[in-house]
Each structure stands twice: as C-alpha cells, then as structure tokens.
Amino acid sequence: MAISELLIQSTLKVCIDPNTGKDFVSSKSARNIQVNGSDVSVDIVLGYPAKSVMADIQKLVADALLGLVGIGRVTVNVISKIVAHKAQQGVTLLPNVKNIIAVASGKGGVGKSTTSVNLALALAAEGATVGLLDADIYGPSQPQMLGISGRPESLDGKSMEPMQAHGIQAMSIGFLIDTDTPMVWRGPMVTGALEQLLRDTKWRDLDYLVIDLPPGTGDIQLTLSQKIPVTGAIIVTTPQDIALLDARKGLKMFEKVNIPILGIVENMSTHICSKCGHEEPIFGAGGGELMAKDYHVDLLGSLPLDISIRMQADSGKPMVIAEPDSKVAGIYKEIARKAAIKIANASLDHSTKFPNIVIQNT
C-alpha cells in the first residue's frame, strides 16, 4: 500500500492533542507533511509553550503514523510558535509584547502574587519568553519573590531595562524605591506610575507579559481595562466563601470591560500538614469549582496550602524554580499550559497586517 499525504492527514485527524482535546489537522498544527516513498516527516506546530510535554506529543504522533501498513521511517518535529492575540477593542498591542495576562483577585491574602510569579516562571520553563510586571504600587512584592535587588538601568536616558531573574524579565516600583518607603499617592499618580512602568520598560520580544494586579476593582484595574491591551485575565481565589464573594466581583469587572477570563486558580484548597502529611480543607472545599461552573469558565488548577510554597517565595526562589520536579510545580506548569492554550484558541491580532488608508484630494 502506497503512503500518501492524504493517508497521513487522515491518520492525524484521529490523533488528539491531549492538552487541547483537538486533532492535529483541524487545529492546523500538522504542517509541512513530506512523503518520500515509505518515509514520512511532519511538523507539529503548537500554539502554546509545551517543553515538558513535547516528547509525549512527538511519541503520540510517531506511534500513530508507525501503525500504518507499509510505513518506513517517521520523523516528527514538534515546536511551539506563540503569536499575538486580540485585546480589547480600540487598544493596540504593545511593541515587543505579544500577549498580556492579568492576574487578579477581589481581595488580598489569597496568594495572587505567588500565583503570578510561579505562572510566569512556569511559562518560561515551558519554553516561552516571559515578563512579569508588578502592578501593586502600594505593596510591591515581586522583588523579594524573585530575589532581585538593585535599580534598573537606563541605556538611553528615556527607558528602563527590565531586571532579570530565573530566566524572566521583571519590573516593579519596588526596584525604584527603598524597601521601607510607603507610596502615599492618590489614584491618578498610581495609575500614571503603572503606565510608565509598563510603557517605559524595554521589554524584549515577550511571548507573555504577566501583570500581578493589586487586589480589588479600583483605579489600577480600570486603567488596565481601558488603556492596556490585555489578552486575558486569571482570577485567584481560595475556597472560603468570603474570598469567593470578592473574586466574583473581580471576574464580573473583567466581563464588563470585555476582557476574556482565561480561568480560575484556587489557592489553599487543602492544608497539608508538614509533620504527618494529613490533608484537610480548612478553608472549605469546592468553592473555585462551583464559581467556575456558575460563570462558565475553566478551573485552571487547585493548589494546596503548603508551607514550602510560602518559604520558597519568601526566599526569592519560587516553587517552580526551587523544586521544578515537585507535584506543586507540576500544577503551576499545568495551569500555565491551560492558560496559554486558552490564549492560543482566541482570535489573532491583525492590527499590524493592514496599512493605514489615507484619502487625499488630488
């Protein structure tokens, strides 16, 4: 039986990407199919970073093709290609930043900053180029979580070079002030500072910029929705009813300004005793899952209340870096992949594809 490109496509049509749930043909991931006698090569182009699962996908596709009668040598190349996606209508993308992910919560103390830094590091670990913007002007925490000290440089006297840590680019008001200096600013000054941090930083070819928002639905969130091109938002909560009340407000705020919700992350879902390993839902159970069902969004993942998560963040080496092979780091990487897949399935940005049309009288 002769091997044809049509036969290869038919095989790949029933070969499902376990991360997206879609076959490699309808998702347009299978490209550059080459048939040379009985030998076959194919490129699988993923729209999300997937370094930790690329070998699995390569084996999945290769095994499916090797099952064909008369097949010879099979070559499968798996790569990730991250592209820019649409943000709010009327807001243009930032130069050198393809996609912006806002991480928000309705209230403080639910682990939003810890989620933000581990999400950024997980995306980077999966092969993406990532930046992290600490948008909490009053209480910046990312400098300590990333273990960064010092001031950002300005090579041209106009813009700032992002700070570097653990393979990601970062910017925070915390890099520009002393640790014990309070920011006694009114709303307009705070939003102005956020815009400067975002636009005056020379981000370098970012696939994703993760923005760690302050809690609430105030000035900074409003500025973000009106002036900053956000691809999607992640809501962080705990299972506790009070936290869920405020998380719902945060979610509704993003819905009102037409920013897609990528999903919900539930922190402190269970407490794990560091002595005996006993697991107990001290803040309640199932709250994040119920909220996700109520608003028809995805529950991206649930994380335990584990002392090691707190200790690693405080030490400047968050869990994804300190214990990359741990169960918790695996959860963060799964959350990162799910969020990236949601973005990959969104509409592309075509604002740079078309020239401006100017009508002149001649």
C-alpha positions in Angstrom: 0.0 0.0 0.0 1.4 3.4 -1.1 1.8 6.0 1.6 0.1 9.3 0.5 -0.2 12.7 2.1 -4.0 12.1 2.3 -3.4 9.0 4.3 -1.1 10.8 6.7 -3.7 13.6 7.1 -6.5 11.0 7.8 -4.3 9.5 10.5 -3.6 12.8 12.1 -7.3 13.7 12.0 -7.9 11.0 14.6 -4.8 11.8 16.6 -5.8 14.0 19.5 -3.6 16.5 21.3 -4.2 15.6 25.0 -3.6 19.2 26.1 -6.1 20.8 23.7 -8.5 18.0 23.1 -8.3 18.8 19.3 -6.9 16.7 16.5 -3.7 17.9 14.8 -5.4 18.6 11.4 -8.4 20.7 12.4 -6.2 22.7 14.8 -3.8 23.3 11.9 -0.9 22.0 14.0 0.2 19.4 11.4 2.2 21.2 8.8 4.9 20.5 6.1 3.9 16.9 5.6 6.5 15.3 3.4 6.2 11.8 1.9 9.3 10.2 0.3 8.4 6.7 -0.7 7.6 4.9 2.5 9.3 7.6 4.7 7.3 10.4 6.2 8.1 13.6 8.0 5.7 16.1 9.6 6.0 19.3 11.7 3.6 19.7 14.7 3.4 23.4 15.5 1.8 24.1 18.8 0.3 27.5 19.7 1.3 27.2 23.3 4.6 26.6 25.1 4.9 22.9 25.9 8.5 22.0 26.6 7.7 19.4 29.3 5.2 17.5 27.1 6.8 17.8 23.7 8.4 14.4 23.9 4.9 12.9 24.7 3.3 14.6 21.7 6.2 13.5 19.5 5.7 9.9 20.6 1.9 10.1 20.2 2.1 11.3 16.6 5.0 9.0 15.7 3.2 5.9 17.1 0.1 6.8 15.2 2.0 7.0 11.9 4.1 3.9 12.6 0.8 1.9 12.8 0.2 2.4 9.1 0.8 -0.5 6.8 3.9 0.0 4.7 5.3 2.9 6.6 9.0 3.3 6.7 10.9 5.9 8.7 8.9 8.5 10.6 10.2 11.9 11.6 8.1 14.2 13.8 9.3 17.7 14.7 7.4 19.3 17.5 7.8 23.1 18.0 5.9 25.9 19.7 5.0 29.1 17.9 3.5 31.8 20.1 1.7 34.6 18.2 -0.1 37.8 19.3 -3.8 37.7 20.0 -6.5 40.3 20.2 -7.0 42.5 23.2 -9.9 44.9 24.0 -11.3 46.8 21.0 -9.5 50.0 20.3 -6.5 49.2 22.4 -3.3 48.4 20.3 -0.7 45.9 21.3 2.5 47.0 23.0 5.7 46.8 21.0 7.7 43.6 21.7 4.8 42.1 23.8 2.6 39.5 22.1 0.1 38.7 24.9 -0.7 40.2 28.3 -2.1 38.0 31.1 -3.6 39.9 34.1 -3.7 38.0 37.4 -6.3 39.4 39.7 -8.2 38.8 42.9 -11.1 40.5 44.6 -9.3 40.6 47.9 -5.8 40.4 49.3 -4.2 37.5 51.0 -5.3 34.8 48.6 -1.9 34.1 47.1 -2.3 36.2 43.9 1.4 37.4 43.8 2.7 33.9 44.5 0.5 32.6 41.7 1.7 35.4 39.3 5.4 34.7 39.8 5.0 30.9 39.6 2.8 31.3 36.5 5.4 33.5 34.8 8.2 31.1 35.7 6.1 28.1 34.6 5.5 29.7 31.2 9.2 30.3 30.9 10.0 26.7 32.0 7.7 25.5 29.2 9.8 27.5 26.7 8.2 30.9 26.4 9.8 34.3 26.6 8.1 35.9 29.6 8.0 39.2 31.5 6.4 40.0 34.9 5.1 43.4 35.8 4.3 44.1 39.5 1.3 46.4 39.3 0.8 46.6 43.0 2.2 50.2 43.5 1.3 50.3 47.2 2.6 46.9 48.2 5.1 45.6 45.6 6.2 42.0 46.5 7.8 40.7 43.3 11.4 42.0 44.0 11.6 39.8 47.1 9.8 36.8 45.5 12.2 36.9 42.6 15.2 37.6 44.8 16.2 40.8 42.9 17.8 43.9 44.4 19.3 47.0 42.8 18.0 49.6 40.4 17.1 49.1 36.7 19.5 50.7 34.2 18.6 53.2 31.5 20.8 52.9 28.5 19.2 55.8 26.5 18.1 58.0 29.4 14.5 57.6 28.4 13.5 54.0 29.1 14.4 51.3 31.7 15.9 47.9 31.1 13.9 45.2 32.7 15.5 43.4 35.7 16.4 39.7 35.1 15.8 36.7 37.4 15.4 33.0 36.8 15.1 33.5 33.0 12.3 36.1 33.0 12.2 39.9 32.7 10.7 41.9 35.5 9.7 45.4 36.5 8.3 46.7 39.8 8.0 50.1 41.6 9.9 48.1 44.3 13.0 48.4 42.2 12.8 52.2 42.2 12.2 52.9 45.9 13.6 51.8 49.3 12.0 48.8 50.9 10.5 50.7 53.8 9.3 53.7 51.7 5.5 53.9 51.7 3.8 55.1 48.5 1.5 57.8 49.8 -0.1 58.6 46.4 -3.6 59.3 45.2 -5.2 57.3 42.4 -4.1 59.4 39.3 -0.4 59.2 40.5 -0.7 55.4 40.9 -2.2 54.8 37.5 0.4 57.1 35.9 3.1 55.1 37.6 1.7 51.9 36.3 1.6 53.1 32.7 5.1 54.4 33.0 6.4 51.1 34.4 4.6 49.2 31.5 5.5 51.5 28.6 8.9 52.8 29.6 10.3 49.4 30.2 12.2 48.0 27.2 10.6 44.6 27.1 12.4 42.2 24.8 10.3 40.0 22.5 7.9 38.7 25.1 5.5 35.9 24.3 3.7 36.7 27.5 3.7 39.5 30.0 2.1 38.5 33.3 0.7 41.5 35.3 0.4 41.0 39.0 -2.5 43.3 39.9 -3.3 44.7 43.4 -6.5 43.3 45.0 -9.8 45.0 44.3 -11.6 46.7 41.4 -10.2 50.2 41.6 -8.2 52.7 39.6 -5.5 50.4 38.5 -7.9 47.8 37.3 -9.9 50.4 35.4 -6.7 51.8 33.8 -5.7 48.3 32.8 -9.0 47.7 31.1 -9.1 51.0 29.3 -5.5 51.6 28.2 -3.5 48.4 28.4 -4.0 45.6 25.8 -5.0 42.6 28.0 -5.3 39.3 26.2 -7.0 37.5 29.1 -7.4 37.5 32.9 -6.9 34.9 35.6 -8.9 35.1 38.8 -7.2 33.8 42.0 -9.3 32.9 45.0 -9.5 30.5 47.9 -12.4 28.1 48.7 -13.5 30.4 51.5 -17.0 31.9 50.9 -15.8 35.5 51.8 -12.9 35.2 49.3 -15.2 33.9 46.6 -17.6 36.8 47.1 -14.8 39.3 46.2 -13.4 37.0 43.4 -16.8 37.1 41.7 -16.7 40.9 41.7 -13.3 40.8 40.1 -14.5 38.3 37.4 -17.6 40.4 36.6 -15.4 43.5 36.3 -13.3 41.9 33.5 -16.5 40.7 31.8 -17.9 44.2 31.8 -14.8 45.6 30.0 -14.7 42.7 27.5 -11.5 41.1 28.8 -11.7 37.3 28.4 -11.4 35.2 31.5 -8.8 32.5 31.0 -9.9 30.7 34.1 -9.8 30.5 37.9 -7.0 29.4 40.2 -8.0 28.1 43.6 -5.3 28.6 46.2 -5.2 26.9 49.7 -7.6 24.3 48.5 -6.4 21.9 51.2 -3.9 22.2 54.0 -1.1 19.6 54.1 0.5 19.0 57.5 4.3 19.3 57.3 4.6 16.7 60.1 2.3 13.9 59.1 1.1 14.8 55.6 -2.5 14.8 56.6 -4.7 16.8 54.2 -7.6 18.9 55.3 -9.8 21.5 53.5 -9.6 24.1 56.3 -11.0 26.9 54.1 -13.8 24.8 52.7 -14.0 22.7 49.6 -15.2 23.1 46.0 -15.6 26.8 46.0 -13.4 27.5 43.0 -15.0 24.7 41.0 -18.5 26.0 41.8 -17.6 29.5 40.8 -16.1 28.2 37.5 -19.4 26.4 36.8 -21.5 29.4 37.7 -19.6 31.7 35.2 -18.9 29.0 32.6 -15.1 29.4 32.8 -12.4 26.9 33.4 -10.9 25.9 36.8 -7.2 26.0 35.7 -5.9 24.3 38.9 -6.1 24.0 42.6 -3.1 24.5 44.9 -2.6 23.3 48.4 -1.8 25.4 51.5 1.8 24.1 51.7 4.5 25.7 53.8 7.1 25.1 51.1 5.2 27.4 48.7 5.4 30.3 51.1 9.0 29.6 52.2 10.3 29.4 48.6 8.6 32.6 47.6 9.9 34.5 50.6 13.5 33.2 49.9 13.5 34.6 46.3 13.3 31.2 44.6 9.6 30.3 44.0 8.5 26.7 43.8 8.8 26.3 40.0 12.5 27.2 40.3 13.3 25.7 43.8 11.6 22.4 43.2 10.9 22.1 39.5 10.0 18.4 39.6 7.7 18.6 42.6 3.9 18.0 42.5 3.2 21.7 43.1 5.5 22.9 40.4 3.7 20.4 38.1 0.4 22.0 39.0 1.7 25.5 38.2 3.0 24.2 34.8 -0.4 22.7 34.0 -2.1 26.0 34.9 0.4 27.8 32.6 -0.3 25.4 29.7 -4.1 25.6 30.1 -4.0 29.5 30.2 -1.7 29.5 27.1 -4.0 27.1 25.3 -7.0 29.4 26.0 -5.0 32.3 24.5 -3.9 30.2 21.5 -7.6 29.5 20.8 -8.5 33.2 20.9 -8.7 35.4 17.9 -5.4 36.6 16.4 -4.3 40.2 16.3 -4.2 41.5 12.7 -3.7 45.2 13.6 -0.2 45.1 12.1 -1.2 43.3 8.9 -3.0 46.1 7.2 -1.7 49.5 6.1 -3.3 52.7 7.2 -5.6 54.0 4.4 -5.3 57.8 3.7 -7.8 59.5 1.5 -6.5 62.7 -0.2 -8.0 65.2 -2.6 -5.9 65.3 -5.8 
